[in-house]
Amino acid sequence: MSGSEALDPTPTVSSLELFSLKGQTALVTGGSRGIGQAIAIALAQAGARIVLAQRDVGNTATRDAIRALSTECEIVHCDLTDLDDVKTVFQRTLQVVNEVHILVNCGGMLMREDTVNVSEQDWTKVINVNLNSLFLLSQSAGRHMVPLRRGKIINIASLNSFIGGYRVASYSAAKGAVVSLTKALSNEWAKHNIHVNAIAPGSIATDINQEARSDPSFIQARLAGTPGGRWGAPGDFAGPALFLASAASQFVTGEVITVDGGAMAKGPI
């Protein structure tokens, strides 16, 4: 493999400067709330210009928070349940910015249901949002980033990427595939200096599990399986995402960083 077909070397700069994203642009899905919002704001604090791809363009909370940092932020419409919409969002983003250097695939959804009762329509909807839209966005990003010879793609996986979970068959299937896809894309694109990694959240207090968290037994069971002794918060993802988006992770690709308070290390014992 020649020098032009390899990951660039880690820059010889100060350790803090490795985390700077000045002059870069990030496209973030799922950035209107929760983990995606925390990641978008963290990248903006490091100097990146942010484009938020979101269904509810009237929700400007994240955009306003980023603009308050004196950092540019725009919103483009994207409904992850509509794959035709997803297929065009990257090009529509490029009408707002000249280049995209970072893609964060954070948009997701979960449906809890006994598997025998899951309709084909609901199965397809969960797979489209969590997997198919992620693939289409990553594919568009790859087409854009390969000629640039630079790019960072961060996919949000889950502990359900590794375990079956309970009454979440479609979600677990999609998130398991996200990890395999992350590795497959990394294998193809590392030689083009494109890094593809994933972050797997554990038990995090977000809207996606708000209904389940109304059950005290559910909360207790999750805490019992988390050595860290608490539920995670969206802010716990600011550091890991910034690491993967920056030159600090220049020789890291095809990896999954688990952010779960130690739950995977503990296992069932």
GUDOLO-566652 format. One record per residue: residue number from 1; residue in one letter; x, y, z of N, C-alpha, C, O in turn. Coordinates in steps of 0.05 Angstrom, whole numbers. Layout:
<recs>
resi_resn_n_c1_n_c2_n_c3_ca_c1_ca_c2_ca_c3_c_c1_c_c2_c_c3_o_c1_o_c2_o_c3
NUM_A_X_Y_Z_X_Y_Z_X_Y_Z_X_Y_Z
...
</recs>
This chain:
<recs>
resi_resn_n_c1_n_c2_n_c3_ca_c1_ca_c2_ca_c3_c_c1_c_c2_c_c3_o_c1_o_c2_o_c3
1_M_17_-24_0_0_0_0_18_25_0_35_28_17
2_S_14_43_-19_30_67_-21_22_87_-1_1_85_12
3_G_38_108_3_32_129_22_6_143_15_-6_154_33
4_S_-2_143_-10_-27_157_-18_-51_139_-13_-74_148_-18
5_E_-46_115_-4_-68_96_1_-66_86_30_-65_62_35
6_A_-66_105_48_-63_99_76_-75_121_93_-80_143_83
7_L_-80_115_119_-88_136_137_-65_157_140_-42_149_142
8_D_-72_182_140_-52_203_145_-40_199_173_-53_189_191
9_P_-15_207_177_-3_205_203_-16_225_223_-28_245_215
10_T_-14_219_248_-23_237_269_-7_263_268_17_262_268
11_P_-20_286_267_-5_312_265_13_315_289_7_307_312
12_T_36_328_284_55_334_306_47_361_317_59_382_310
13_V_28_361_335_19_386_348_14_379_377_18_357_386
14_S_6_400_393_1_395_421_-22_376_424_-40_374_407
15_S_-23_363_447_-45_343_452_-72_356_450_-91_345_440
16_L_-75_381_461_-101_394_460_-108_402_432_-132_402_424
17_E_-88_410_416_-94_418_388_-103_395_371_-117_399_351
18_L_-97_370_379_-106_347_364_-137_346_364_-149_334_345
19_F_-150_358_384_-179_357_386_-193_380_372_-217_382_373
20_S_-178_398_360_-190_421_347_-204_413_321_-194_397_306
21_L_-228_424_317_-243_419_292_-247_445_276_-265_447_260
22_K_-230_464_281_-232_490_267_-229_485_236_-212_471_227
23_G_-247_498_222_-247_496_193_-261_472_182_-261_467_157
24_Q_-273_455_199_-287_431_190_-317_434_193_-327_451_208
25_T_-331_418_178_-361_418_178_-371_390_185_-362_370_174
26_A_-390_390_203_-402_364_211_-432_364_204_-446_383_209
27_L_-441_342_192_-469_337_187_-479_317_208_-468_295_211
28_V_-500_324_223_-509_308_246_-538_302_243_-555_320_239
29_T_-545_276_244_-574_268_246_-580_263_275_-563_256_291
30_G_-605_267_282_-614_262_310_-603_283_329_-601_278_353
31_G_-596_306_318_-583_327_335_-602_346_349_-593_364_362
32_S_-628_342_346_-646_361_359_-650_356_388_-661_373_402
33_R_-641_333_398_-644_326_427_-625_304_435_-612_291_418
34_G_-624_298_460_-610_275_471_-581_273_463_-566_293_463
35_I_-572_249_457_-544_244_451_-535_260_427_-513_271_427
36_G_-551_261_406_-544_276_382_-540_305_387_-522_318_376
37_Q_-557_317_404_-554_345_411_-528_350_426_-514_369_420
38_A_-522_332_445_-497_335_461_-473_333_442_-453_348_446
39_I_-473_315_423_-451_311_405_-448_336_387_-426_346_382
40_A_-470_346_376_-469_369_358_-457_393_372_-441_407_361
41_I_-466_397_397_-456_420_412_-426_416_418_-410_435_417
42_A_-418_392_425_-390_387_431_-372_392_407_-351_404_409
43_L_-381_383_383_-365_388_359_-364_418_353_-343_428_344
44_A_-386_432_358_-386_461_354_-367_475_373_-353_493_365
45_Q_-366_466_398_-348_478_417_-319_474_409_-301_490_417
46_A_-313_453_394_-286_447_385_-280_462_359_-258_460_348
47_G_-299_478_348_-294_495_326_-308_487_300_-305_501_280
48_A_-323_464_299_-335_455_274_-361_471_268_-376_479_286
49_R_-365_476_242_-390_486_233_-409_462_232_-402_440_224
50_I_-434_466_240_-453_444_243_-477_447_224_-488_469_221
51_V_-484_425_211_-509_424_196_-526_402_209_-517_379_211
52_L_-550_408_217_-568_390_230_-588_380_210_-603_395_199
53_A_-589_353_206_-609_341_189_-631_331_207_-627_311_221
54_Q_-655_344_206_-676_336_224_-703_339_211_-707_356_194
55_R_-722_323_221_-749_323_210_-764_348_218_-777_361_201
56_D_-762_356_243_-777_379_254_-758_404_251_-743_410_269
57_V_-760_417_229_-742_440_224_-750_464_242_-735_483_244
58_G_-774_462_254_-783_483_272_-770_482_300_-771_501_315
59_N_-758_459_306_-743_455_331_-715_467_328_-698_453_317
60_T_-711_491_337_-685_504_333_-668_505_359_-649_520_360
61_A_-675_489_379_-661_490_404_-631_485_401_-615_500_412
62_T_-624_464_387_-595_458_383_-582_479_366_-560_488_373
63_R_-595_487_345_-583_508_328_-578_533_344_-557_546_341
64_D_-598_541_360_-595_566_375_-572_564_396_-558_583_400
65_A_-570_540_408_-548_536_428_-521_538_415_-502_549_426
66_I_-519_527_390_-493_528_376_-487_556_367_-464_565_369
67_R_-507_570_356_-503_597_347_-495_616_371_-481_635_367
68_A_-504_609_395_-497_624_418_-467_622_424_-456_638_439
69_L_-454_601_413_-425_598_416_-410_613_395_-385_611_393
70_S_-424_629_379_-413_644_356_-402_624_335_-382_630_322
71_T_-416_602_332_-409_581_312_-432_578_293_-455_579_301
72_E_-425_575_267_-446_572_247_-461_545_250_-449_525_256
73_C_-487_547_246_-503_522_247_-528_527_230_-542_547_232
74_E_-534_507_213_-557_508_196_-573_482_200_-563_462_209
75_I_-599_483_192_-616_460_192_-625_454_164_-633_471_149
76_V_-623_428_157_-635_418_132_-656_397_139_-652_382_158
77_H_-677_396_123_-698_377_129_-690_349_121_-678_344_100
78_C_-695_329_139_-691_301_132_-708_284_150_-706_285_174
79_D_-725_268_137_-742_249_151_-730_222_147_-731_211_125
80_L_-718_210_168_-704_185_165_-723_161_159_-713_140_152
81_T_-749_165_162_-767_144_155_-773_144_125_-785_125_114
82_D_-765_165_111_-770_169_82_-743_166_68_-728_185_67
83_L_-737_143_57_-711_138_45_-706_155_20_-683_161_14
84_D_-727_163_7_-724_181_-16_-713_208_-6_-697_221_-19
85_D_-723_217_17_-713_242_29_-684_239_37_-668_257_33
86_V_-678_216_49_-651_211_59_-631_211_35_-609_221_38
87_K_-639_200_12_-621_198_-11_-612_226_-21_-592_227_-34
88_T_-627_247_-15_-621_273_-25_-609_292_-5_-600_314_-12
89_V_-609_284_21_-602_304_42_-572_312_40_-565_334_46
90_F_-555_293_32_-526_301_31_-522_322_10_-507_342_14
91_Q_-534_318_-14_-530_338_-35_-543_364_-27_-533_386_-34
92_R_-566_363_-13_-578_388_-4_-561_402_17_-560_426_19
93_T_-546_386_33_-528_398_52_-505_412_38_-496_433_46
94_L_-496_401_16_-474_413_1_-482_438_-14_-466_453_-24
95_Q_-508_444_-15_-517_469_-25_-515_491_-3_-517_515_-9
96_V_-511_482_21_-508_501_44_-479_504_51_-470_527_58
97_V_-463_483_49_-435_484_55_-419_471_32_-431_455_17
98_N_-394_478_29_-379_468_6_-370_439_10_-369_424_-9
99_E_-363_432_34_-353_405_40_-364_396_67_-371_412_84
100_V_-365_370_70_-372_357_96_-349_339_104_-341_322_88
101_H_-338_344_127_-315_329_136_-322_308_157_-307_288_161
102_I_-344_311_171_-353_294_192_-382_287_189_-399_305_185
103_L_-389_262_190_-417_253_190_-423_238_216_-409_219_223
104_V_-444_247_230_-452_233_255_-480_222_250_-499_237_247
105_N_-482_196_249_-508_182_245_-519_175_272_-514_154_283
106_C_-535_194_283_-546_190_310_-576_186_311_-587_177_331
107_G_-590_193_289_-619_190_289_-627_161_292_-616_143_280
108_G_-647_156_309_-656_129_314_-683_127_326_-694_148_335
109_M_-694_103_327_-720_99_340_-721_70_350_-707_53_341
110_L_-739_66_370_-742_40_382_-771_35_387_-786_52_396
111_M_-780_10_381_-807_2_387_-806_-23_405_-795_-44_396
112_R_-818_-22_428_-819_-46_446_-846_-60_441_-867_-49_443
113_E_-843_-86_434_-867_-102_427_-859_-131_428_-837_-138_421
114_D_-878_-148_436_-873_-177_434_-869_-183_404_-883_-174_387
115_T_-848_-199_399_-840_-204_371_-863_-216_355_-865_-210_331
116_V_-880_-233_367_-902_-245_352_-922_-225_343_-939_-231_325
117_N_-921_-201_354_-941_-180_347_-929_-158_330_-944_-139_323
118_V_-904_-159_324_-891_-138_308_-901_-139_279_-899_-160_266
119_S_-912_-117_270_-922_-117_242_-899_-113_223_-878_-102_231
120_E_-903_-121_198_-882_-117_178_-877_-87_174_-854_-79_170
121_Q_-898_-71_176_-895_-42_173_-877_-30_195_-859_-14_189
122_D_-881_-38_220_-865_-28_242_-837_-38_240_-818_-24_245
123_W_-833_-64_232_-807_-75_229_-791_-58_208_-768_-50_213
124_T_-803_-53_186_-790_-39_164_-784_-10_173_-762_0_166
125_K_-802_2_188_-797_30_196_-772_32_214_-756_50_211
126_V_-770_13_233_-747_13_252_-721_8_237_-701_20_241
127_I_-722_-12_218_-698_-18_202_-690_6_185_-666_12_182
128_N_-710_19_173_-704_42_156_-690_64_171_-670_76_162
129_V_-701_70_195_-690_93_210_-662_86_221_-644_103_220
130_N_-659_62_232_-634_56_247_-612_45_229_-589_46_236
131_L_-619_33_206_-599_21_190_-598_31_161_-577_40_152
132_N_-621_29_147_-620_36_119_-614_66_114_-598_72_96
133_S_-625_84_130_-618_112_127_-589_117_134_-575_133_121
134_L_-578_103_154_-550_105_161_-532_97_138_-512_110_132
135_F_-540_74_125_-524_65_102_-524_86_79_-504_93_68
136_L_-548_96_73_-550_115_51_-535_140_56_-522_151_38
137_L_-536_150_80_-521_174_87_-491_169_87_-475_185_77
138_S_-482_146_97_-454_139_96_-444_135_67_-422_143_61
139_Q_-461_123_51_-454_120_23_-450_147_9_-430_151_-6
140_S_-468_165_14_-466_192_3_-441_206_13_-427_219_-2
141_A_-435_202_39_-411_214_51_-386_202_39_-367_217_33
142_G_-386_176_35_-363_163_22_-357_174_-5_-334_180_-12
143_R_-378_177_-21_-375_188_-48_-363_216_-48_-348_224_-66
144_H_-370_231_-27_-360_258_-25_-331_259_-13_-315_274_-21
145_M_-326_241_7_-301_242_22_-278_229_8_-255_237_11
146_V_-283_208_-7_-261_193_-20_-244_212_-38_-220_211_-36
147_P_-256_228_-55_-240_247_-71_-225_267_-54_-204_277_-61
148_L_-237_274_-30_-224_294_-13_-200_281_3_-183_296_13
149_R_-200_255_5_-180_240_21_-181_249_50_-160_253_63
150_R_-205_253_60_-208_259_89_-237_254_96_-255_257_80
151_G_-242_246_121_-269_243_130_-271_227_156_-255_209_161
152_K_-291_233_172_-296_219_197_-326_212_197_-343_230_195
153_I_-332_187_200_-360_178_202_-364_165_229_-349_146_236
154_I_-383_175_244_-388_164_271_-417_154_271_-436_169_268
155_N_-420_128_275_-446_115_277_-454_110_306_-437_101_322
156_I_-478_114_313_-487_108_340_-500_80_340_-521_76_328
157_A_-486_62_353_-496_34_355_-511_32_382_-527_50_388
158_S_-507_10_396_-522_5_421_-510_-19_435_-497_-35_422
159_L_-516_-22_460_-510_-48_473_-526_-70_459_-518_-94_459
160_N_-549_-63_447_-564_-83_432_-551_-91_406_-561_-109_392
161_S_-528_-79_400_-512_-89_378_-499_-115_385_-491_-131_367
162_F_-497_-121_411_-482_-145_420_-501_-164_434_-494_-188_437
163_I_-524_-155_443_-543_-172_458_-570_-169_445_-576_-150_431
164_G_-587_-189_449_-614_-188_437_-633_-169_449_-653_-161_437
165_G_-629_-162_475_-648_-146_488_-674_-161_493_-675_-186_492
166_Y_-695_-146_499_-721_-159_505_-743_-143_493_-746_-119_499
167_R_-758_-155_475_-781_-143_461_-772_-120_443_-787_-101_438
168_V_-747_-121_433_-737_-101_415_-723_-114_391_-701_-106_384
169_A_-735_-134_380_-722_-150_359_-713_-133_335_-691_-136_325
170_S_-730_-115_326_-723_-99_302_-700_-80_309_-681_-76_293
171_Y_-700_-68_332_-679_-50_341_-653_-64_344_-632_-55_334
172_S_-653_-88_356_-629_-103_360_-617_-112_333_-593_-112_329
173_A_-635_-121_315_-626_-129_288_-612_-106_274_-591_-110_262
174_A_-624_-82_275_-613_-59_262_-586_-51_274_-567_-46_260
175_K_-585_-50_301_-561_-41_314_-538_-61_312_-515_-53_311
176_G_-545_-87_311_-524_-107_306_-512_-102_278_-488_-104_275
177_A_-529_-96_259_-519_-91_232_-503_-66_230_-484_-64_214
178_V_-509_-46_246_-494_-21_246_-464_-26_253_-447_-15_240
179_V_-459_-44_272_-431_-50_279_-417_-64_256_-395_-57_249
180_S_-430_-83_244_-418_-97_221_-414_-78_198_-393_-80_184
181_L_-433_-61_192_-430_-41_171_-407_-22_177_-392_-15_159
182_T_-405_-13_202_-383_4_209_-356_-8_202_-338_5_191
183_K_-352_-34_209_-327_-47_203_-323_-51_173_-301_-48_163
184_A_-345_-57_158_-343_-61_130_-334_-36_115_-317_-36_98
185_L_-346_-13_123_-339_12_110_-311_20_118_-296_31_101
186_S_-303_15_142_-276_21_150_-256_5_134_-236_16_125
187_N_-262_-20_129_-244_-37_113_-240_-25_85_-218_-26_74
188_E_-261_-15_73_-259_-4_46_-246_24_45_-232_30_26
189_W_-252_40_65_-246_69_62_-222_78_78_-213_101_75
190_A_-210_61_95_-187_70_110_-164_79_91_-150_98_98
191_K_-161_65_69_-139_72_50_-143_100_38_-125_112_28
192_H_-168_109_40_-175_136_30_-173_157_52_-183_180_49
193_N_-162_149_75_-160_167_98_-187_175_109_-191_197_119
194_I_-206_156_108_-233_160_120_-236_141_143_-232_117_140
195_H_-243_152_166_-246_136_190_-275_131_195_-292_149_195
196_V_-282_106_200_-310_98_205_-310_83_232_-299_61_234
197_N_-323_95_252_-324_83_279_-352_85_289_-370_98_277
198_A_-357_72_312_-384_73_324_-381_77_354_-361_71_366
199_I_-402_87_365_-405_90_394_-430_74_403_-451_77_391
200_A_-427_57_423_-449_40_432_-458_50_460_-444_44_479
201_P_-480_64_461_-490_72_487_-502_49_503_-512_30_492
202_G_-499_51_530_-512_33_548_-539_44_556_-555_53_539
203_S_-545_43_582_-570_54_592_-568_84_596_-556_94_615
204_I_-580_98_577_-578_128_577_-606_139_579_-625_131_566
205_A_-608_159_596_-634_172_601_-640_192_578_-632_215_579
206_T_-655_182_558_-663_198_535_-692_193_528_-705_176_541
207_D_-702_207_509_-730_204_501_-736_176_491_-759_167_493
208_I_-716_162_479_-721_137_466_-731_115_486_-744_96_479
209_N_-724_119_512_-732_100_532_-748_113_555_-750_102_577
210_Q_-759_136_549_-774_151_570_-797_135_581_-802_135_605
211_E_-812_122_563_-835_107_573_-826_83_590_-839_78_611
212_A_-806_69_582_-796_46_597_-785_55_625_-788_41_644
213_R_-774_79_626_-763_89_651_-784_97_671_-778_105_694
214_S_-810_96_663_-831_102_682_-837_77_699_-852_79_718
215_D_-824_55_692_-827_30_707_-804_27_727_-781_23_718
216_P_-809_29_753_-787_28_773_-771_2_771_-747_2_776
217_S_-783_-20_764_-769_-45_762_-749_-45_738_-728_-57_740
218_F_-757_-31_717_-739_-28_694_-714_-12_702_-692_-19_695
219_I_-719_10_716_-697_27_725_-678_11_743_-654_12_740
220_Q_-689_-3_762_-673_-18_781_-657_-40_767_-633_-44_774
221_A_-669_-54_748_-655_-75_734_-631_-64_718_-610_-76_718
222_R_-635_-41_706_-613_-29_690_-591_-20_709_-567_-24_703
223_L_-598_-8_732_-578_1_750_-562_-23_762_-538_-21_767
224_A_-576_-45_767_-563_-69_778_-543_-80_758_-523_-92_767
225_G_-547_-75_732_-528_-85_712_-507_-65_704_-491_-70_686
226_T_-506_-42_718_-487_-21_711_-468_-15_734_-477_-2_753
227_P_-444_-25_733_-425_-20_756_-421_9_762_-415_16_785
228_G_-425_27_742_-422_55_747_-442_67_765_-439_89_775
229_G_-464_52_770_-483_60_790_-503_82_783_-518_92_800
230_R_-504_89_757_-523_109_749_-530_105_720_-516_91_705
231_W_-552_118_711_-558_119_683_-539_139_670_-531_159_682
232_G_-533_134_645_-517_154_630_-533_178_622_-558_177_623
233_A_-519_199_615_-532_224_606_-520_231_578_-498_223_572
234_P_-535_247_562_-525_254_536_-497_267_537_-481_263_519
235_G_-491_282_558_-465_295_560_-442_275_562_-419_283_557
236_D_-448_250_569_-427_230_571_-415_223_543_-395_209_541
237_F_-428_233_522_-419_226_495_-404_249_481_-394_245_459
238_A_-401_271_495_-387_294_483_-358_287_478_-347_291_456
239_G_-344_276_498_-316_269_496_-310_247_476_-293_251_459
240_P_-324_224_478_-319_202_459_-324_211_430_-309_204_412
241_A_-345_227_425_-351_236_398_-329_255_388_-320_253_365
242_L_-321_273_405_-300_292_396_-274_277_390_-260_284_371
243_F_-267_257_406_-244_241_401_-245_228_373_-226_229_358
244_L_-268_216_367_-271_202_341_-272_221_318_-266_214_295
245_A_-281_246_322_-284_265_301_-258_280_295_-256_294_275
246_S_-239_278_313_-215_294_311_-190_279_304_-191_254_301
247_A_-168_293_300_-142_280_293_-131_264_317_-111_250_313
248_A_-143_267_340_-134_251_363_-138_221_359_-125_205_372
249_S_-156_214_340_-162_186_335_-152_178_307_-164_162_293
250_Q_-130_190_298_-120_187_271_-114_158_263_-116_151_239
251_F_-108_140_282_-102_112_275_-123_94_287_-117_71_293
252_V_-147_105_291_-170_89_302_-191_88_280_-203_109_273
253_T_-198_64_271_-219_61_252_-230_33_253_-215_14_259
254_G_-256_30_248_-269_4_249_-274_-5_278_-278_-29_283
255_E_-274_14_296_-277_7_325_-304_15_335_-318_31_324
256_V_-311_3_358_-336_10_372_-328_18_401_-318_1_416
257_I_-334_43_408_-329_52_435_-355_48_451_-375_60_444
258_T_-354_32_472_-377_27_488_-378_47_511_-359_49_527
259_V_-400_62_513_-403_82_534_-427_73_551_-450_80_545
260_D_-421_58_572_-443_44_586_-439_41_616_-453_26_629
261_G_-420_56_627_-416_54_656_-406_27_665_-409_20_689
262_G_-395_12_647_-384_-14_654_-402_-38_651_-395_-60_659
263_A_-426_-34_639_-446_-55_637_-436_-79_621_-440_-102_629
264_M_-423_-74_598_-413_-96_581_-391_-112_595_-389_-137_592
265_A_-375_-98_611_-354_-112_626_-365_-130_648_-354_-151_654
266_K_-387_-122_659_-399_-137_681_-413_-162_671_-410_-183_683
267_G_-428_-160_650_-443_-183_640_-465_-191_659_-474_-174_676
268_P_-475_-215_658_-498_-224_673_-492_-231_702_-511_-237_717
269_I_-467_-232_710_-460_-242_737_-461_-219_757_-456_-223_781
</recs>
